[in-house]
């Protein structure tokens, strides 16, 4: 079932551009993950900023701070994760688009696709969860923030299982065999889009 317009994430990422081939991506890989220390420092700064906003007494400052931090983390890690996975494929507008794009990429690359995602992409999800988990939202947005974090955790778990499946491939990728794992990824993707949209909608309503 296609997503309604109000279920799509507000403030979508910039249009994707054609990406490199799977072979080019493999050549581009270099050792080292990096960024974890910087992510930890940034997480501390995010917490301090939220605390300062709450202490300032401005009713709207906490909402503005949450919006900046949620959208910043989403753009830096969530959107980049999908750019990395699909290597410039068009932004998905429905769950049908999502399933088709993911299965197509896996059919083209098989085990190599899984190895590339593991090496180059999945760290973004861990960094995203860390950034979101430390946020201190206003009380009325705490459930929505928790939903966002839960969606990231589900997404990480679903991708872990899917990558483990791809690693066992000895022949061509079969979409029917991977249906359960792919559906879990699609569900978590949908939940993140919905929770992110709900937070942005609530913040806009508060600030208008």
N, C-alpha and C positions, 0 to 999 in steps of 0.2 A: 504494500500500500504506500503510495507516494506521500511525502510529508506535506502538510498544509503550509502556506506561506508563513503563518505565525508560529510554526514549529521549527522553522529554519533559524539558524543562529544569526542574531543581529550583528551587524558590523562584520560582514564576511571578509575573509582574507583577500588581498589583491589577486587579480586573475593569474592563474598559473601559466607558465610558458612552457613550450616543449622542452622536455628533459633529455638527458643522455640515454644512450642504449644501455642495456644491462652489461655488455662487455666494457663500455666506457666507464661505468660506475665501478666495476671490479678493478680496473686499472687505477681509478682515482683513489681507491682506499689506501690509507696509510695508517701505520700503527699509532696507538695511543688514543685514549678517549678524551681526557682533558675536560676542563670546565667545571668539575665537581666542587673544587674549592671556591671558585667564583660564585657558583650557585648557592653554596652554603652562606657565604658572606652576604649575598643579595637577599637571602631568606631572612637573615638577621635584620637587615635594613628595612625590609618590608614590615616586620613585626614592630620595630621601633617607630616607623612612620604611622602605623595604625594606632599605636598607643598614644602618640603625640596628638593625633587627630581626635581621639576620644577625650583627651584631657583638655583640649582647647575650648570645649564647650559649644562649638558650632554644630548645630543639629545636622547640617548637611555635609560637613567635612568628612565624617566617617563613611558616608555613602559615596562621595566623590573618590575618596582614597580606595575604597573597595573596588569601585568600578575600574579605576586606573590599574590596580594590581591584577585583577582578574583578567582584564582585556590584554594587559601587557604579557602576562604569563601565557595566555591563550595564543597570542600572536607569535611569541618567541618559541614556544615549545609545542603546543597542540597543532597549530597550523604548519609549523616546520616539520613535525613528524609526518603529517600526511603528504606534504610536498616531497619529503624524502622517500616515502613508501611508493608513491605513484610517479615520481620522477617527472613531474610536469603534466600529468593527466588533468583534464578539466575538473573543476570543483564539482562534487556530487550534490545534486539537488533533490534526490529521493533515495529511498532505500534500494530500489531497483538499480539505480545508477551505481550505488555503492557496491552492491553484490557483483554486478557485472564487471566493474573496474577491478575489483580485488581478484576475482577469479581469473580475469584476463591476464593480469600481471603474473599471477602464479602459474598459469598455463604456459606463458612465455618463458619464465625463468626456472620454475620448479625449485629444486633444492638450492640453486644459486640465488634465487630471489630471497629465500628465507635467510640465507647466510648474509646477504647484503643488508636486509632489514635489521638483523641481529647486530651486525657490526656498526652500521651507520645511523640507525634511526631510533631504536628502542630507548636509548638513554634519555631522549627528550621526554618520554612518559614519566620516568622516574624523577627527573628534574621538575616536571610540571606538577606532579603530586606533592613534592616537597615545597614548592612555591605556594600552592593553594592551601596546603594543610596548616601552615602557620598564620594564615590570615585571620584577623579578628573582626568579624562582621558585626554590624548592628544586630540586636537581638531578633528583629523581625526577618532578617535575611540569613540567620544562622542555618535554618533547614535547607535553604537553597544552596548555600555554600557547602554544606555537608553532602548534598546530592551531587554536587560537582566533583567533590573529592571521591565519593563512592564510584562515580562513573569512570574516573581515571583508574582507580584500582581494578575495576572490572575490566577495563580496556587492557591494562597491563597483564592481568591473568589470562584473558582470552588470547592475546597475542603470544604469550608464553606457550600456551598449549598448541596454538596454530604453528608456531615456529618449530616446536618439537615434532609435530606431525610432518612438516615439510622436510625436516632433517632425516626422516626415515624413508623418504621416497627413493625407490630404486628404478622407477620408470616414469612415464608421463604423469603429470598432475591430473587428478580426476575430481571435478567440482562436486560430484555427488558424494564422494567419500569424505570430502572436507566440509560438508554442509553444516554440521553441528558447530564446528569451530568457527566457521565464517559467520554464521548467524549470531554467535555470541559476540563477535567483534562488531557486527552491525548493530546489535542491541545496545552495546556500550557507547558506540558512536552516536546513536540516536539520543541516548540518555544525556550525554554530555552536551550535545547541541541544544536540547530542550532546557537543561538546567542553566546553561550559559545564557540562553535567550531570556529565561525567566528573571535572572539577576539583572540583566541590562534593562528589561522592561520595568522592573520594580524601581530601579535607580532613576530612570527617566521620569517615572510617575512622581517620585519623591522630589525631584529637582525642578520639575515644571511648575 
